[in-house]
């Protein structure tokens, strides 16, 4: 009987020590092991509405890309015709330059598929300048044509895919959930053991 009493007391102490030491530790480990990709663009995307442009006109947009996550990553830039005439889209001139005036692309939109991956380290940011030109040499058959062009930024994800920048995209963290499940499961198991021991202790007292 004394053995059961001391075992119950020891189990309670063990539970308290487990809750004090391991629960905070588990939370700390989970937060330190967060594998996160967070790409933020300002503005979210670049749009060119070639409506009132005529041969010789040009338009310019500046896009800022920031790494707000805990991992370095590569990003790419792609474009697509949202609406309008494919014929005009293919002939518009596109120039993309970095903030250090390095020319990243110079050609037509029809030739552009995506920008080569560019690395951006955690907490860093950089600006890209997009310029679309309506070539002066285009003939009268292009007069009155319109199109809407969209450029978007994608992070190369650690899950093997491409993650679009939509006000920052974060990869899910599974380490926190696993640690929490282990802590809760261990706590419930220990409580069950304590309840069983107390029941047996009470039963032994009644029988004596």
Secondary structure, 3 states (H helix, E strand, C coil): CHHHHHHHHHHHHHHHHHHHHHHHHHHHHHHHCCCCCCEEEECCCEEEEECCCCCCCEEEEEEEEEECCCCCEEEEEEEEEEEECHHHHHHCEEEEEECCCCEEEEEECCCCCECCCEEECCCCEEEEEEEEECCCCCCHHHCCCCEEEEEEEEEECCCCCEEECCCCCCCCCCHHHHHHHHHHHHHHHHHHHHHHHHHHHHHHHHHC
